[in-house]
Amino acid sequence: MRILLAFSLLTLAAACGVDGPPQPPKATTAPGVSITGEARMGVTGSL
């Protein structure tokens, strides 16, 4: 039971962003190469 509680608290802390605001990745692409895009997450629908 203690392991489950500890895992739950760790998961909750990670989901809340306790490690700080999001950081952009460091540029690791080769010269002349660009990566662009958009990501969306969510749930949509109607009742």
Biopython code that builds the backbone (N, CA, C, O; Angstrom):
import numpy as np
from Bio.PDB.StructureBuilder import StructureBuilder

atoms = [
    (1, "MET", "N", (0.818, -1.188, 0.000)),
    (1, "MET", "CA", (0.000, 0.000, 0.000)),
    (1, "MET", "C", (0.865, 1.255, 0.000)),
    (1, "MET", "O", (0.536, 2.235, -0.669)),
    (2, "ARG", "N", (1.959, 1.232, 0.739)),
    (2, "ARG", "CA", (2.849, 2.388, 0.789)),
    (2, "ARG", "C", (3.491, 2.652, -0.567)),
    (2, "ARG", "O", (3.681, 3.805, -0.955)),
    (3, "ILE", "N", (3.822, 1.592, -1.281)),
    (3, "ILE", "CA", (4.432, 1.747, -2.605)),
    (3, "ILE", "C", (3.441, 2.407, -3.557)),
    (3, "ILE", "O", (3.816, 3.280, -4.340)),
    (4, "LEU", "N", (2.194, 1.997, -3.494)),
    (4, "LEU", "CA", (1.158, 2.581, -4.343)),
    (4, "LEU", "C", (0.962, 4.061, -4.011)),
    (4, "LEU", "O", (0.824, 4.877, -4.923)),
    (5, "LEU", "N", (0.948, 4.416, -2.756)),
    (5, "LEU", "CA", (0.804, 5.803, -2.345)),
    (5, "LEU", "C", (1.998, 6.639, -2.812)),
    (5, "LEU", "O", (1.817, 7.742, -3.329)),
    (6, "ALA", "N", (3.198, 6.125, -2.636)),
    (6, "ALA", "CA", (4.394, 6.847, -3.065)),
    (6, "ALA", "C", (4.394, 7.036, -4.584)),
    (6, "ALA", "O", (4.727, 8.115, -5.072)),
    (7, "PHE", "N", (4.028, 6.010, -5.321)),
    (7, "PHE", "CA", (3.971, 6.106, -6.777)),
    (7, "PHE", "C", (2.917, 7.117, -7.207)),
    (7, "PHE", "O", (3.134, 7.874, -8.154)),
    (8, "SER", "N", (1.786, 7.138, -6.525)),
    (8, "SER", "CA", (0.719, 8.085, -6.848)),
    (8, "SER", "C", (1.177, 9.520, -6.620)),
    (8, "SER", "O", (0.916, 10.394, -7.448)),
    (9, "LEU", "N", (1.850, 9.767, -5.516)),
    (9, "LEU", "CA", (2.346, 11.114, -5.230)),
    (9, "LEU", "C", (3.398, 11.540, -6.244)),
    (9, "LEU", "O", (3.408, 12.693, -6.674)),
    (10, "LEU", "N", (4.268, 10.639, -6.625)),
    (10, "LEU", "CA", (5.289, 10.947, -7.620)),
    (10, "LEU", "C", (4.661, 11.260, -8.971)),
    (10, "LEU", "O", (5.075, 12.196, -9.654)),
    (11, "THR", "N", (3.666, 10.477, -9.350)),
    (11, "THR", "CA", (2.975, 10.700, -10.618)),
    (11, "THR", "C", (2.242, 12.038, -10.605)),
    (11, "THR", "O", (2.278, 12.774, -11.591)),
    (12, "LEU", "N", (1.586, 12.354, -9.508)),
    (12, "LEU", "CA", (0.877, 13.622, -9.392)),
    (12, "LEU", "C", (1.849, 14.801, -9.473)),
    (12, "LEU", "O", (1.562, 15.799, -10.135)),
    (13, "ALA", "N", (2.982, 14.689, -8.809)),
    (13, "ALA", "CA", (3.967, 15.765, -8.841)),
    (13, "ALA", "C", (4.524, 15.955, -10.252)),
    (13, "ALA", "O", (4.731, 17.089, -10.684)),
    (14, "ALA", "N", (4.764, 14.885, -10.957)),
    (14, "ALA", "CA", (5.282, 14.983, -12.323)),
    (14, "ALA", "C", (4.240, 15.587, -13.258)),
    (14, "ALA", "O", (4.589, 16.330, -14.175)),
    (15, "ALA", "N", (2.980, 15.279, -13.039)),
    (15, "ALA", "CA", (1.915, 15.798, -13.892)),
    (15, "ALA", "C", (1.660, 17.282, -13.631)),
    (15, "ALA", "O", (1.172, 17.982, -14.518)),
    (16, "CYS", "N", (1.973, 17.763, -12.458)),
    (16, "CYS", "CA", (1.716, 19.163, -12.111)),
    (16, "CYS", "C", (2.790, 20.095, -12.632)),
    (16, "CYS", "O", (2.624, 21.312, -12.552)),
    (17, "GLY", "N", (3.871, 19.579, -13.156)),
    (17, "GLY", "CA", (4.941, 20.449, -13.623)),
    (17, "GLY", "C", (5.842, 20.905, -12.498)),
    (17, "GLY", "O", (6.375, 22.013, -12.544)),
    (18, "VAL", "N", (6.020, 20.078, -11.499)),
    (18, "VAL", "CA", (6.831, 20.449, -10.348)),
    (18, "VAL", "C", (8.299, 20.650, -10.730)),
    (18, "VAL", "O", (9.055, 21.260, -9.974)),
    (19, "ASP", "N", (8.703, 20.149, -11.883)),
    (19, "ASP", "CA", (10.086, 20.293, -12.319)),
    (19, "ASP", "C", (10.331, 21.616, -13.032)),
    (19, "ASP", "O", (11.419, 21.822, -13.569)),
    (20, "GLY", "N", (9.359, 22.512, -13.052)),
    (20, "GLY", "CA", (9.535, 23.831, -13.641)),
    (20, "GLY", "C", (8.780, 23.977, -14.944)),
    (20, "GLY", "O", (8.141, 23.035, -15.413)),
    (21, "PRO", "N", (8.856, 25.166, -15.527)),
    (21, "PRO", "CA", (8.155, 25.398, -16.780)),
    (21, "PRO", "C", (8.804, 24.631, -17.925)),
    (21, "PRO", "O", (9.968, 24.241, -17.828)),
    (22, "PRO", "N", (8.067, 24.411, -19.003)),
    (22, "PRO", "CA", (8.628, 23.684, -20.139)),
    (22, "PRO", "C", (9.820, 24.423, -20.737)),
    (22, "PRO", "O", (9.839, 25.652, -20.795)),
    (23, "GLN", "N", (10.790, 23.673, -21.170)),
    (23, "GLN", "CA", (11.990, 24.239, -21.789)),
    (23, "GLN", "C", (12.085, 23.752, -23.226)),
    (23, "GLN", "O", (11.860, 22.569, -23.486)),
    (24, "PRO", "N", (12.414, 24.638, -24.170)),
    (24, "PRO", "CA", (12.585, 24.176, -25.546)),
    (24, "PRO", "C", (13.837, 23.307, -25.658)),
    (24, "PRO", "O", (14.805, 23.514, -24.925)),
    (25, "PRO", "N", (13.823, 22.345, -26.564)),
    (25, "PRO", "CA", (14.994, 21.494, -26.713)),
    (25, "PRO", "C", (16.172, 22.278, -27.287)),
    (25, "PRO", "O", (15.992, 23.256, -28.012)),
    (26, "LYS", "N", (17.352, 21.838, -26.955)),
    (26, "LYS", "CA", (18.548, 22.462, -27.498)),
    (26, "LYS", "C", (18.684, 22.097, -28.977)),
    (26, "LYS", "O", (18.281, 21.014, -29.401)),
    (27, "ALA", "N", (19.247, 23.002, -29.738)),
    (27, "ALA", "CA", (19.402, 22.772, -31.180)),
    (27, "ALA", "C", (20.441, 21.680, -31.411)),
    (27, "ALA", "O", (21.624, 21.862, -31.121)),
    (28, "THR", "N", (19.991, 20.551, -31.933)),
    (28, "THR", "CA", (20.901, 19.452, -32.216)),
    (28, "THR", "C", (20.820, 19.040, -33.682)),
    (28, "THR", "O", (21.319, 17.981, -34.063)),
    (29, "THR", "N", (20.190, 19.876, -34.499)),
    (29, "THR", "CA", (20.046, 19.536, -35.908)),
    (29, "THR", "C", (21.274, 19.979, -36.684)),
    (29, "THR", "O", (22.025, 20.850, -36.245)),
    (30, "ALA", "N", (21.461, 19.378, -37.821)),
    (30, "ALA", "CA", (22.589, 19.711, -38.677)),
    (30, "ALA", "C", (22.343, 21.068, -39.332)),
    (30, "ALA", "O", (21.193, 21.481, -39.476)),
    (31, "PRO", "N", (23.398, 21.763, -39.729)),
    (31, "PRO", "CA", (23.226, 23.047, -40.409)),
    (31, "PRO", "C", (22.395, 22.879, -41.689)),
    (31, "PRO", "O", (22.600, 21.941, -42.459)),
    (32, "GLY", "N", (21.463, 23.800, -41.897)),
    (32, "GLY", "CA", (20.629, 23.743, -43.082)),
    (32, "GLY", "C", (19.378, 22.909, -42.915)),
    (32, "GLY", "O", (18.586, 22.804, -43.852)),
    (33, "VAL", "N", (19.172, 22.305, -41.737)),
    (33, "VAL", "CA", (17.998, 21.478, -41.489)),
    (33, "VAL", "C", (17.140, 22.190, -40.457)),
    (33, "VAL", "O", (17.640, 22.629, -39.422)),
    (34, "SER", "N", (15.857, 22.304, -40.738)),
    (34, "SER", "CA", (14.947, 22.924, -39.771)),
    (34, "SER", "C", (13.793, 21.974, -39.494)),
    (34, "SER", "O", (13.348, 21.232, -40.370)),
    (35, "ILE", "N", (13.329, 22.014, -38.277)),
    (35, "ILE", "CA", (12.204, 21.180, -37.867)),
    (35, "ILE", "C", (11.119, 22.115, -37.359)),
    (35, "ILE", "O", (11.344, 22.901, -36.438)),
    (36, "THR", "N", (9.944, 22.024, -37.964)),
    (36, "THR", "CA", (8.824, 22.842, -37.527)),
    (36, "THR", "C", (7.600, 21.956, -37.388)),
    (36, "THR", "O", (7.570, 20.842, -37.911)),
    (37, "GLY", "N", (6.612, 22.441, -36.698)),
    (37, "GLY", "CA", (5.393, 21.662, -36.564)),
    (37, "GLY", "C", (4.537, 22.165, -35.431)),
    (37, "GLY", "O", (4.839, 23.168, -34.784)),
    (38, "GLU", "N", (3.466, 21.444, -35.211)),
    (38, "GLU", "CA", (2.515, 21.805, -34.169)),
    (38, "GLU", "C", (1.959, 20.521, -33.577)),
    (38, "GLU", "O", (1.700, 19.553, -34.291)),
    (39, "ALA", "N", (1.781, 20.527, -32.277)),
    (39, "ALA", "CA", (1.205, 19.361, -31.614)),
    (39, "ALA", "C", (0.012, 19.812, -30.802)),
    (39, "ALA", "O", (0.060, 20.843, -30.131)),
    (40, "ARG", "N", (-1.055, 19.041, -30.863)),
    (40, "ARG", "CA", (-2.254, 19.343, -30.097)),
    (40, "ARG", "C", (-2.710, 18.088, -29.394)),
    (40, "ARG", "O", (-2.652, 16.985, -29.937)),
    (41, "MET", "N", (-3.167, 18.286, -28.167)),
    (41, "MET", "CA", (-3.704, 17.167, -27.403)),
    (41, "MET", "C", (-5.020, 17.607, -26.793)),
    (41, "MET", "O", (-5.210, 18.780, -26.470)),
    (42, "GLY", "N", (-5.901, 16.679, -26.644)),
    (42, "GLY", "CA", (-7.167, 17.012, -26.015)),
    (42, "GLY", "C", (-8.246, 16.037, -26.396)),
    (42, "GLY", "O", (-8.038, 15.110, -27.178)),
    (43, "VAL", "N", (-9.398, 16.269, -25.826)),
    (43, "VAL", "CA", (-10.555, 15.425, -26.089)),
    (43, "VAL", "C", (-11.681, 16.343, -26.540)),
    (43, "VAL", "O", (-11.983, 17.340, -25.885)),
    (44, "THR", "N", (-12.289, 16.003, -27.646)),
    (44, "THR", "CA", (-13.418, 16.790, -28.132)),
    (44, "THR", "C", (-14.603, 15.883, -28.352)),
    (44, "THR", "O", (-14.452, 14.671, -28.502)),
    (45, "GLY", "N", (-15.757, 16.459, -28.372)),
    (45, "GLY", "CA", (-16.952, 15.677, -28.611)),
    (45, "GLY", "C", (-18.181, 16.407, -28.139)),
    (45, "GLY", "O", (-18.086, 17.506, -27.591)),
    (46, "SER", "N", (-19.305, 15.822, -28.340)),
    (46, "SER", "CA", (-20.551, 16.421, -27.903)),
    (46, "SER", "C", (-21.493, 15.323, -27.415)),
    (46, "SER", "O", (-21.380, 14.160, -27.802)),
    (47, "LEU", "N", (-22.403, 15.721, -26.573)),
    (47, "LEU", "CA", (-23.377, 14.781, -26.023)),
    (47, "LEU", "C", (-24.727, 15.031, -26.637)),
    (47, "LEU", "O", (-25.693, 14.342, -26.307)),
]
sb = StructureBuilder()
sb.init_structure("model")
sb.init_model(0)
sb.init_chain("A")
sb.init_seg("    ")
for serial, (resi, resn, name, xyz) in enumerate(atoms, 1):
    if name == "N":
        sb.init_residue(resn, " ", resi, " ")
    sb.init_atom(name, np.array(xyz, "f"), 0.0, 1.0, " ", f" {name:<3s}", serial, name[0])
structure = sb.get_structure()
